[in-house]
Amino acid sequence: MIEHRADAAETSDWTPLERTIRTCYYCRQPYRAAVDATKCERIHEALAALARSDGDAGS
């Protein structure tokens, strides 16, 4: 997904709303499209769920 990341030149003319919807909630990385930010968020959520389930393995 690195090729979908936005650089400072691309983000400089974004409105605050555009910046919010195009930025991953977890790592704050801006992406060129909102769908890519959503994909990044889902990766973070899946990794967190996996980490939580690994903690239950000893039970």
PDB file with SEQRES, HELIX, SHEET and CRYST1 records, atoms N, CA, C and O in Angstrom:
SEQRES   1 A   59  MET ILE GLU HIS ARG ALA ASP ALA ALA GLU THR SER ASP          
SEQRES   2 A   59  TRP THR PRO LEU GLU ARG THR ILE ARG THR CYS TYR TYR          
SEQRES   3 A   59  CYS ARG GLN PRO TYR ARG ALA ALA VAL ASP ALA THR LYS          
SEQRES   4 A   59  CYS GLU ARG ILE HIS GLU ALA LEU ALA ALA LEU ALA ARG          
SEQRES   5 A   59  SER ASP GLY ASP ALA GLY SER                                  
HELIX    1 AA1 ILE A    2  HIS A    4  5                                   3    
HELIX    2 AA2 ALA A    8  THR A   11  1                                   4    
HELIX    3 AA3 PRO A   16  ILE A   21  1                                   6    
HELIX    4 AA4 ALA A   34  GLY A   55  1                                  22    
CRYST1    1.000    1.000    1.000  90.00  90.00  90.00 P 1           1          
ATOM      1  N   MET A   1       0.816  -1.198   0.000  1.00  0.00           N  
ATOM      2  CA  MET A   1       0.000   0.000   0.000  1.00  0.00           C  
ATOM      3  C   MET A   1       0.857   1.258   0.000  1.00  0.00           C  
ATOM      4  O   MET A   1       0.337   2.371  -0.073  1.00  0.00           O  
ATOM      5  N   ILE A   2       2.155   1.079   0.081  1.00  0.00           N  
ATOM      6  CA  ILE A   2       3.036   2.236   0.137  1.00  0.00           C  
ATOM      7  C   ILE A   2       2.876   3.129  -1.095  1.00  0.00           C  
ATOM      8  O   ILE A   2       3.053   4.344  -1.007  1.00  0.00           O  
ATOM      9  N   GLU A   3       2.543   2.531  -2.240  1.00  0.00           N  
ATOM     10  CA  GLU A   3       2.381   3.332  -3.454  1.00  0.00           C  
ATOM     11  C   GLU A   3       1.129   4.207  -3.413  1.00  0.00           C  
ATOM     12  O   GLU A   3       0.979   5.105  -4.241  1.00  0.00           O  
ATOM     13  N   HIS A   4       0.238   3.960  -2.469  1.00  0.00           N  
ATOM     14  CA  HIS A   4      -0.994   4.741  -2.339  1.00  0.00           C  
ATOM     15  C   HIS A   4      -0.871   5.874  -1.323  1.00  0.00           C  
ATOM     16  O   HIS A   4      -1.804   6.657  -1.145  1.00  0.00           O  
ATOM     17  N   ARG A   5       0.267   5.959  -0.665  1.00  0.00           N  
ATOM     18  CA  ARG A   5       0.447   7.002   0.343  1.00  0.00           C  
ATOM     19  C   ARG A   5       0.582   8.372  -0.317  1.00  0.00           C  
ATOM     20  O   ARG A   5       1.134   8.501  -1.409  1.00  0.00           O  
ATOM     21  N   ALA A   6       0.072   9.376   0.359  1.00  0.00           N  
ATOM     22  CA  ALA A   6       0.151  10.747  -0.145  1.00  0.00           C  
ATOM     23  C   ALA A   6       1.352  11.446   0.481  1.00  0.00           C  
ATOM     24  O   ALA A   6       1.680  11.219   1.646  1.00  0.00           O  
ATOM     25  N   ASP A   7       2.000  12.295  -0.302  1.00  0.00           N  
ATOM     26  CA  ASP A   7       3.131  13.051   0.240  1.00  0.00           C  
ATOM     27  C   ASP A   7       2.668  14.463   0.619  1.00  0.00           C  
ATOM     28  O   ASP A   7       1.513  14.829   0.404  1.00  0.00           O  
ATOM     29  N   ALA A   8       3.579  15.236   1.179  1.00  0.00           N  
ATOM     30  CA  ALA A   8       3.232  16.569   1.678  1.00  0.00           C  
ATOM     31  C   ALA A   8       2.706  17.476   0.569  1.00  0.00           C  
ATOM     32  O   ALA A   8       1.805  18.281   0.806  1.00  0.00           O  
ATOM     33  N   ALA A   9       3.253  17.357  -0.627  1.00  0.00           N  
ATOM     34  CA  ALA A   9       2.793  18.191  -1.737  1.00  0.00           C  
ATOM     35  C   ALA A   9       1.339  17.885  -2.094  1.00  0.00           C  
ATOM     36  O   ALA A   9       0.573  18.787  -2.433  1.00  0.00           O  
ATOM     37  N   GLU A  10       0.970  16.625  -2.017  1.00  0.00           N  
ATOM     38  CA  GLU A  10      -0.407  16.228  -2.336  1.00  0.00           C  
ATOM     39  C   GLU A  10      -1.389  16.672  -1.257  1.00  0.00           C  
ATOM     40  O   GLU A  10      -2.516  17.057  -1.566  1.00  0.00           O  
ATOM     41  N   THR A  11      -0.976  16.624  -0.015  1.00  0.00           N  
ATOM     42  CA  THR A  11      -1.890  16.929   1.088  1.00  0.00           C  
ATOM     43  C   THR A  11      -2.009  18.422   1.383  1.00  0.00           C  
ATOM     44  O   THR A  11      -2.902  18.833   2.125  1.00  0.00           O  
ATOM     45  N   SER A  12      -1.136  19.227   0.822  1.00  0.00           N  
ATOM     46  CA  SER A  12      -1.112  20.648   1.172  1.00  0.00           C  
ATOM     47  C   SER A  12      -2.398  21.389   0.810  1.00  0.00           C  
ATOM     48  O   SER A  12      -2.750  22.362   1.476  1.00  0.00           O  
ATOM     49  N   ASP A  13      -3.100  20.952  -0.221  1.00  0.00           N  
ATOM     50  CA  ASP A  13      -4.325  21.653  -0.608  1.00  0.00           C  
ATOM     51  C   ASP A  13      -5.603  20.930  -0.171  1.00  0.00           C  
ATOM     52  O   ASP A  13      -6.695  21.296  -0.605  1.00  0.00           O  
ATOM     53  N   TRP A  14      -5.478  19.919   0.675  1.00  0.00           N  
ATOM     54  CA  TRP A  14      -6.648  19.197   1.176  1.00  0.00           C  
ATOM     55  C   TRP A  14      -7.368  20.029   2.229  1.00  0.00           C  
ATOM     56  O   TRP A  14      -6.742  20.759   2.996  1.00  0.00           O  
ATOM     57  N   THR A  15      -8.677  19.910   2.253  1.00  0.00           N  
ATOM     58  CA  THR A  15      -9.467  20.533   3.317  1.00  0.00           C  
ATOM     59  C   THR A  15      -9.320  19.665   4.576  1.00  0.00           C  
ATOM     60  O   THR A  15      -8.875  18.521   4.483  1.00  0.00           O  
ATOM     61  N   PRO A  16      -9.684  20.189   5.735  1.00  0.00           N  
ATOM     62  CA  PRO A  16      -9.618  19.363   6.948  1.00  0.00           C  
ATOM     63  C   PRO A  16     -10.438  18.074   6.829  1.00  0.00           C  
ATOM     64  O   PRO A  16     -10.018  17.027   7.320  1.00  0.00           O  
ATOM     65  N   LEU A  17     -11.596  18.145   6.184  1.00  0.00           N  
ATOM     66  CA  LEU A  17     -12.417  16.949   6.007  1.00  0.00           C  
ATOM     67  C   LEU A  17     -11.712  15.931   5.110  1.00  0.00           C  
ATOM     68  O   LEU A  17     -11.694  14.739   5.419  1.00  0.00           O  
ATOM     69  N   GLU A  18     -11.137  16.394   4.009  1.00  0.00           N  
ATOM     70  CA  GLU A  18     -10.394  15.484   3.130  1.00  0.00           C  
ATOM     71  C   GLU A  18      -9.240  14.827   3.876  1.00  0.00           C  
ATOM     72  O   GLU A  18      -8.995  13.629   3.728  1.00  0.00           O  
ATOM     73  N   ARG A  19      -8.540  15.611   4.672  1.00  0.00           N  
ATOM     74  CA  ARG A  19      -7.412  15.073   5.444  1.00  0.00           C  
ATOM     75  C   ARG A  19      -7.897  13.999   6.420  1.00  0.00           C  
ATOM     76  O   ARG A  19      -7.244  12.969   6.583  1.00  0.00           O  
ATOM     77  N   THR A  20      -9.026  14.234   7.060  1.00  0.00           N  
ATOM     78  CA  THR A  20      -9.570  13.270   8.022  1.00  0.00           C  
ATOM     79  C   THR A  20      -9.952  11.962   7.352  1.00  0.00           C  
ATOM     80  O   THR A  20      -9.596  10.890   7.842  1.00  0.00           O  
ATOM     81  N   ILE A  21     -10.668  12.034   6.244  1.00  0.00           N  
ATOM     82  CA  ILE A  21     -11.149  10.800   5.621  1.00  0.00           C  
ATOM     83  C   ILE A  21     -10.067  10.065   4.845  1.00  0.00           C  
ATOM     84  O   ILE A  21     -10.232   8.888   4.526  1.00  0.00           O  
ATOM     85  N   ARG A  22      -8.960  10.738   4.535  1.00  0.00           N  
ATOM     86  CA  ARG A  22      -7.878  10.096   3.785  1.00  0.00           C  
ATOM     87  C   ARG A  22      -6.697   9.696   4.669  1.00  0.00           C  
ATOM     88  O   ARG A  22      -5.649   9.298   4.160  1.00  0.00           O  
ATOM     89  N   THR A  23      -6.862   9.798   5.985  1.00  0.00           N  
ATOM     90  CA  THR A  23      -5.784   9.483   6.917  1.00  0.00           C  
ATOM     91  C   THR A  23      -6.181   8.293   7.782  1.00  0.00           C  
ATOM     92  O   THR A  23      -7.292   8.240   8.308  1.00  0.00           O  
ATOM     93  N   CYS A  24      -5.268   7.343   7.925  1.00  0.00           N  
ATOM     94  CA  CYS A  24      -5.512   6.184   8.780  1.00  0.00           C  
ATOM     95  C   CYS A  24      -5.654   6.645  10.229  1.00  0.00           C  
ATOM     96  O   CYS A  24      -4.827   7.406  10.730  1.00  0.00           O  
ATOM     97  N   TYR A  25      -6.689   6.186  10.882  1.00  0.00           N  
ATOM     98  CA  TYR A  25      -6.956   6.545  12.275  1.00  0.00           C  
ATOM     99  C   TYR A  25      -5.838   6.071  13.202  1.00  0.00           C  
ATOM    100  O   TYR A  25      -5.525   6.743  14.185  1.00  0.00           O  
ATOM    101  N   TYR A  26      -5.244   4.939  12.905  1.00  0.00           N  
ATOM    102  CA  TYR A  26      -4.279   4.311  13.807  1.00  0.00           C  
ATOM    103  C   TYR A  26      -2.853   4.823  13.623  1.00  0.00           C  
ATOM    104  O   TYR A  26      -2.193   5.155  14.607  1.00  0.00           O  
ATOM    105  N   CYS A  27      -2.367   4.893  12.396  1.00  0.00           N  
ATOM    106  CA  CYS A  27      -0.967   5.284  12.186  1.00  0.00           C  
ATOM    107  C   CYS A  27      -0.821   6.706  11.650  1.00  0.00           C  
ATOM    108  O   CYS A  27       0.294   7.207  11.506  1.00  0.00           O  
ATOM    109  N   ARG A  28      -1.944   7.353  11.356  1.00  0.00           N  
ATOM    110  CA  ARG A  28      -1.990   8.745  10.893  1.00  0.00           C  
ATOM    111  C   ARG A  28      -1.306   8.953   9.542  1.00  0.00           C  
ATOM    112  O   ARG A  28      -0.933  10.077   9.207  1.00  0.00           O  
ATOM    113  N   GLN A  29      -1.139   7.901   8.775  1.00  0.00           N  
ATOM    114  CA  GLN A  29      -0.554   7.999   7.445  1.00  0.00           C  
ATOM    115  C   GLN A  29      -1.613   8.500   6.464  1.00  0.00           C  
ATOM    116  O   GLN A  29      -2.692   7.913   6.379  1.00  0.00           O  
ATOM    117  N   PRO A  30      -1.327   9.580   5.718  1.00  0.00           N  
ATOM    118  CA  PRO A  30      -2.293  10.039   4.716  1.00  0.00           C  
ATOM    119  C   PRO A  30      -2.200   9.205   3.438  1.00  0.00           C  
ATOM    120  O   PRO A  30      -1.113   8.813   3.013  1.00  0.00           O  
ATOM    121  N   TYR A  31      -3.344   8.947   2.844  1.00  0.00           N  
ATOM    122  CA  TYR A  31      -3.426   8.183   1.602  1.00  0.00           C  
ATOM    123  C   TYR A  31      -4.109   9.016   0.532  1.00  0.00           C  
ATOM    124  O   TYR A  31      -4.862   9.940   0.838  1.00  0.00           O  
ATOM    125  N   ARG A  32      -3.843   8.684  -0.721  1.00  0.00           N  
ATOM    126  CA  ARG A  32      -4.415   9.435  -1.842  1.00  0.00           C  
ATOM    127  C   ARG A  32      -5.928   9.290  -1.921  1.00  0.00           C  
ATOM    128  O   ARG A  32      -6.611  10.197  -2.394  1.00  0.00           O  
ATOM    129  N   ALA A  33      -6.452   8.174  -1.470  1.00  0.00           N  
ATOM    130  CA  ALA A  33      -7.901   7.931  -1.519  1.00  0.00           C  
ATOM    131  C   ALA A  33      -8.384   7.409  -0.171  1.00  0.00           C  
ATOM    132  O   ALA A  33      -7.654   6.721   0.542  1.00  0.00           O  
ATOM    133  N   ALA A  34      -9.614   7.744   0.162  1.00  0.00           N  
ATOM    134  CA  ALA A  34     -10.192   7.312   1.435  1.00  0.00           C  
ATOM    135  C   ALA A  34     -10.245   5.795   1.545  1.00  0.00           C  
ATOM    136  O   ALA A  34     -10.074   5.244   2.632  1.00  0.00           O  
ATOM    137  N   VAL A  35     -10.481   5.121   0.434  1.00  0.00           N  
ATOM    138  CA  VAL A  35     -10.560   3.657   0.462  1.00  0.00           C  
ATOM    139  C   VAL A  35      -9.236   3.045   0.923  1.00  0.00           C  
ATOM    140  O   VAL A  35      -9.235   2.011   1.590  1.00  0.00           O  
ATOM    141  N   ASP A  36      -8.123   3.667   0.580  1.00  0.00           N  
ATOM    142  CA  ASP A  36      -6.826   3.147   1.009  1.00  0.00           C  
ATOM    143  C   ASP A  36      -6.602   3.370   2.499  1.00  0.00           C  
ATOM    144  O   ASP A  36      -6.001   2.530   3.168  1.00  0.00           O  
ATOM    145  N   ALA A  37      -7.078   4.489   3.023  1.00  0.00           N  
ATOM    146  CA  ALA A  37      -6.998   4.728   4.466  1.00  0.00           C  
ATOM    147  C   ALA A  37      -7.841   3.696   5.210  1.00  0.00           C  
ATOM    148  O   ALA A  37      -7.440   3.202   6.264  1.00  0.00           O  
ATOM    149  N   THR A  38      -9.003   3.375   4.660  1.00  0.00           N  
ATOM    150  CA  THR A  38      -9.870   2.365   5.270  1.00  0.00           C  
ATOM    151  C   THR A  38      -9.197   0.998   5.262  1.00  0.00           C  
ATOM    152  O   THR A  38      -9.287   0.264   6.247  1.00  0.00           O  
ATOM    153  N   LYS A  39      -8.529   0.647   4.176  1.00  0.00           N  
ATOM    154  CA  LYS A  39      -7.805  -0.628   4.107  1.00  0.00           C  
ATOM    155  C   LYS A  39      -6.722  -0.682   5.181  1.00  0.00           C  
ATOM    156  O   LYS A  39      -6.546  -1.711   5.834  1.00  0.00           O  
ATOM    157  N   CYS A  40      -6.001   0.415   5.365  1.00  0.00           N  
ATOM    158  CA  CYS A  40      -4.953   0.474   6.383  1.00  0.00           C  
ATOM    159  C   CYS A  40      -5.564   0.287   7.775  1.00  0.00           C  
ATOM    160  O   CYS A  40      -5.020  -0.448   8.599  1.00  0.00           O  
ATOM    161  N   GLU A  41      -6.676   0.941   8.030  1.00  0.00           N  
ATOM    162  CA  GLU A  41      -7.349   0.800   9.324  1.00  0.00           C  
ATOM    163  C   GLU A  41      -7.775  -0.645   9.566  1.00  0.00           C  
ATOM    164  O   GLU A  41      -7.662  -1.145  10.685  1.00  0.00           O  
ATOM    165  N   ARG A  42      -8.256  -1.308   8.539  1.00  0.00           N  
ATOM    166  CA  ARG A  42      -8.679  -2.707   8.685  1.00  0.00           C  
ATOM    167  C   ARG A  42      -7.497  -3.615   8.983  1.00  0.00           C  
ATOM    168  O   ARG A  42      -7.632  -4.586   9.728  1.00  0.00           O  
ATOM    169  N   ILE A  43      -6.345  -3.311   8.412  1.00  0.00           N  
ATOM    170  CA  ILE A  43      -5.137  -4.085   8.719  1.00  0.00           C  
ATOM    171  C   ILE A  43      -4.784  -3.923  10.195  1.00  0.00           C  
ATOM    172  O   ILE A  43      -4.494  -4.903  10.881  1.00  0.00           O  
ATOM    173  N   HIS A  44      -4.810  -2.679  10.680  1.00  0.00           N  
ATOM    174  CA  HIS A  44      -4.515  -2.433  12.100  1.00  0.00           C  
ATOM    175  C   HIS A  44      -5.498  -3.169  13.004  1.00  0.00           C  
ATOM    176  O   HIS A  44      -5.101  -3.757  14.011  1.00  0.00           O  
ATOM    177  N   GLU A  45      -6.781  -3.136  12.644  1.00  0.00           N  
ATOM    178  CA  GLU A  45      -7.803  -3.801  13.455  1.00  0.00           C  
ATOM    179  C   GLU A  45      -7.623  -5.313  13.449  1.00  0.00           C  
ATOM    180  O   GLU A  45      -7.807  -5.966  14.476  1.00  0.00           O  
ATOM    181  N   ALA A  46      -7.265  -5.867  12.305  1.00  0.00           N  
ATOM    182  CA  ALA A  46      -7.041  -7.314  12.222  1.00  0.00           C  
ATOM    183  C   ALA A  46      -5.826  -7.719  13.053  1.00  0.00           C  
ATOM    184  O   ALA A  46      -5.853  -8.745  13.733  1.00  0.00           O  
ATOM    185  N   LEU A  47      -4.775  -6.929  13.001  1.00  0.00           N  
ATOM    186  CA  LEU A  47      -3.583  -7.233  13.796  1.00  0.00           C  
ATOM    187  C   LEU A  47      -3.879  -7.135  15.293  1.00  0.00           C  
ATOM    188  O   LEU A  47      -3.381  -7.940  16.080  1.00  0.00           O  
ATOM    189  N   ALA A  48      -4.682  -6.158  15.682  1.00  0.00           N  
ATOM    190  CA  ALA A  48      -5.052  -6.024  17.092  1.00  0.00           C  
ATOM    191  C   ALA A  48      -5.896  -7.215  17.541  1.00  0.00           C  
ATOM    192  O   ALA A  48      -5.710  -7.729  18.644  1.00  0.00           O  
ATOM    193  N   ALA A  49      -6.816  -7.650  16.693  1.00  0.00           N  
ATOM    194  CA  ALA A  49      -7.644  -8.813  17.029  1.00  0.00           C  
ATOM    195  C   ALA A  49      -6.786 -10.063  17.142  1.00  0.00           C  
ATOM    196  O   ALA A  49      -6.999 -10.890  18.028  1.00  0.00           O  
ATOM    197  N   LEU A  50      -5.831 -10.197  16.257  1.00  0.00           N  
ATOM    198  CA  LEU A  50      -4.922 -11.341  16.301  1.00  0.00           C  
ATOM    199  C   LEU A  50      -4.095 -11.319  17.587  1.00  0.00           C  
ATOM    200  O   LEU A  50      -3.901 -12.353  18.227  1.00  0.00           O  
ATOM    201  N   ALA A  51      -3.616 -10.147  17.954  1.00  0.00           N  
ATOM    202  CA  ALA A  51      -2.836 -10.024  19.186  1.00  0.00           C  
ATOM    203  C   ALA A  51      -3.687 -10.381  20.404  1.00  0.00           C  
ATOM    204  O   ALA A  51      -3.205 -11.026  21.336  1.00  0.00           O  
ATOM    205  N   ARG A  52      -4.948  -9.961  20.393  1.00  0.00           N  
ATOM    206  CA  ARG A  52      -5.838 -10.297  21.512  1.00  0.00           C  
ATOM    207  C   ARG A  52      -6.090 -11.800  21.568  1.00  0.00           C  
ATOM    208  O   ARG A  52      -6.109 -12.383  22.652  1.00  0.00           O  
ATOM    209  N   SER A  53      -6.282 -12.425  20.427  1.00  0.00           N  
ATOM    210  CA  SER A  53      -6.562 -13.865  20.417  1.00  0.00           C  
ATOM    211  C   SER A  53      -5.325 -14.668  20.800  1.00  0.00           C  
ATOM    212  O   SER A  53      -5.454 -15.740  21.391  1.00  0.00           O  
ATOM    213  N   ASP A  54      -4.132 -14.178  20.480  1.00  0.00           N  
ATOM    214  CA  ASP A  54      -2.905 -14.856  20.896  1.00  0.00           C  
ATOM    215  C   ASP A  54      -2.753 -14.826  22.408  1.00  0.00           C  
ATOM    216  O   ASP A  54      -2.185 -15.748  22.993  1.00  0.00           O  
ATOM    217  N   GLY A  55      -3.252 -13.785  23.041  1.00  0.00           N  
ATOM    218  CA  GLY A  55      -3.202 -13.692  24.491  1.00  0.00           C  
ATOM    219  C   GLY A  55      -4.090 -14.715  25.169  1.00  0.00           C  
ATOM    220  O   GLY A  55      -3.859 -15.070  26.325  1.00  0.00           O  
ATOM    221  N   ASP A  56      -5.106 -15.193  24.462  1.00  0.00           N  
ATOM    222  CA  ASP A  56      -6.020 -16.191  25.013  1.00  0.00           C  
ATOM    223  C   ASP A  56      -5.524 -17.613  24.792  1.00  0.00           C  
ATOM    224  O   ASP A  56      -6.130 -18.557  25.299  1.00  0.00           O  
ATOM    225  N   ALA A  57      -4.448 -17.785  24.054  1.00  0.00           N  
ATOM    226  CA  ALA A  57      -3.967 -19.122  23.694  1.00  0.00           C  
ATOM    227  C   ALA A  57      -3.550 -19.938  24.916  1.00  0.00           C  
ATOM    228  O   ALA A  57      -3.642 -21.165  24.896  1.00  0.00           O  
ATOM    229  N   GLY A  58      -3.099 -19.281  25.968  1.00  0.00           N  
ATOM    230  CA  GLY A  58      -2.660 -19.998  27.152  1.00  0.00           C  
ATOM    231  C   GLY A  58      -3.794 -20.437  28.062  1.00  0.00           C  
ATOM    232  O   GLY A  58      -3.552 -21.149  29.038  1.00  0.00           O  
ATOM    233  N   SER A  59      -5.002 -20.040  27.775  1.00  0.00           N  
ATOM    234  CA  SER A  59      -6.142 -20.362  28.648  1.00  0.00           C  
ATOM    235  C   SER A  59      -6.627 -21.768  28.463  1.00  0.00           C  
ATOM    236  O   SER A  59      -7.577 -22.185  29.126  1.00  0.00           O  
TER     237      SER A  59                                                      
END                                                                             
